[in-house]
Amino acid sequence: ISPSSSSGSTSVMLGRPARRVLSVEEEADPCISRIGGQPAWHDPLTAPRLPLLCGVCGRADTTLLLAQVYAPTDRARSIYVFGCNTRECSLQSGGWHVFRNQ
């Protein structure tokens, strides 16, 4: 977070994609943030059971991983954001799932 400017606004850089993940090892590494694709869990035993059902339409085939963000604290952890790929559902809170896995 950068300090407030004279206009009173604050800039926050959440992150940006660096490059495409290519290797099998990197795709399985939960410490690498990603946009889309398949989730890589830190602890598969505590991960949610996939596929996830949309809380609005009830479909599993439209609920996709949007982002996996590596967000360590005192231990390795990631935040996973899933959303339904239909416009109607994405506009409602029930069309979204967010998980933390460490």
C-alpha positions as CSV (number, residue, x, y, z in Angstrom):
1,I,0.0,0.0,0.0
2,S,1.4,3.4,-0.9
3,P,0.7,6.5,1.1
4,S,-2.2,8.7,0.3
5,S,-1.7,11.3,-2.4
6,S,-2.8,14.9,-2.2
7,S,-6.1,13.7,-3.8
8,G,-6.7,11.4,-0.8
9,S,-6.6,8.2,-2.7
10,T,-4.5,5.2,-1.8
11,S,-2.9,2.8,-4.3
12,V,-2.9,-0.9,-3.7
13,M,-1.1,-3.4,-5.9
14,L,-2.6,-6.8,-5.3
15,G,-0.4,-8.5,-7.9
16,R,-0.2,-9.4,-11.5
17,P,0.5,-12.4,-13.6
18,A,4.3,-12.8,-14.2
19,R,4.3,-15.5,-16.8
20,R,2.6,-18.7,-17.9
21,V,3.2,-21.7,-15.6
22,L,4.7,-24.4,-17.8
23,S,6.3,-27.2,-15.9
24,V,4.4,-30.0,-14.2
25,E,6.2,-29.2,-10.9
26,E,5.1,-25.6,-11.0
27,E,1.5,-26.5,-11.8
28,A,1.4,-28.7,-8.7
29,D,3.1,-26.0,-6.5
30,P,0.5,-24.3,-4.2
31,C,3.0,-21.5,-3.5
32,I,2.6,-20.1,-7.0
33,S,-0.3,-17.7,-7.6
34,R,-2.3,-18.3,-10.7
35,I,-5.2,-17.1,-12.7
36,G,-7.5,-19.9,-13.9
37,G,-6.6,-23.5,-14.4
38,Q,-6.7,-26.1,-11.7
39,P,-6.1,-25.4,-8.0
40,A,-3.0,-26.7,-6.3
41,W,-3.8,-27.3,-2.6
42,H,-1.4,-27.0,0.3
43,D,-3.4,-29.7,2.2
44,P,-5.6,-31.8,-0.1
45,L,-7.2,-33.4,3.0
46,T,-8.8,-30.1,4.1
47,A,-9.5,-28.8,0.6
48,P,-13.1,-28.6,-0.5
49,R,-14.5,-31.5,-2.6
50,L,-14.5,-30.6,-6.3
51,P,-16.5,-30.0,-8.4
52,L,-18.1,-27.1,-6.6
53,L,-21.7,-26.4,-7.2
54,C,-22.9,-22.9,-7.9
55,G,-25.1,-21.6,-5.1
56,V,-27.5,-20.0,-7.5
57,C,-28.0,-22.3,-10.5
58,G,-26.7,-25.5,-8.8
59,R,-24.5,-26.5,-11.8
60,A,-20.9,-27.8,-11.3
61,D,-19.8,-27.5,-14.9
62,T,-19.9,-23.7,-14.8
63,T,-18.0,-23.1,-11.5
64,L,-14.3,-22.4,-12.3
65,L,-11.2,-21.4,-10.5
66,L,-10.7,-17.7,-11.2
67,A,-7.6,-17.1,-9.0
68,Q,-5.3,-18.8,-6.6
69,V,-3.3,-16.3,-4.6
70,Y,-0.3,-17.3,-2.5
71,A,-0.8,-15.3,0.8
72,P,1.7,-16.6,3.5
73,T,1.5,-15.5,7.1
74,D,3.4,-17.5,9.7
75,R,2.9,-20.5,7.4
76,A,2.3,-21.1,3.7
77,R,-1.3,-20.6,2.7
78,S,-3.3,-19.6,-0.4
79,I,-6.6,-18.0,-1.1
80,Y,-8.8,-19.7,-3.8
81,V,-11.5,-17.8,-5.6
82,F,-14.1,-19.8,-7.6
83,G,-17.0,-18.3,-9.6
84,C,-19.9,-19.4,-11.7
85,N,-19.2,-18.7,-15.4
86,T,-22.8,-17.4,-16.1
87,R,-23.6,-13.7,-15.9
88,E,-26.7,-14.1,-13.8
89,C,-24.9,-16.1,-11.2
90,S,-21.7,-14.0,-11.1
91,L,-23.8,-11.0,-10.2
92,Q,-25.0,-12.7,-7.0
93,S,-23.0,-13.7,-3.9
94,G,-24.2,-17.3,-4.2
95,G,-22.3,-17.6,-7.5
96,W,-18.9,-17.2,-5.7
97,H,-16.8,-19.5,-3.4
98,V,-13.7,-18.3,-1.6
99,F,-11.5,-20.7,0.4
100,R,-8.2,-20.6,2.4
101,N,-6.0,-23.6,2.5
102,Q,-2.8,-24.0,4.4
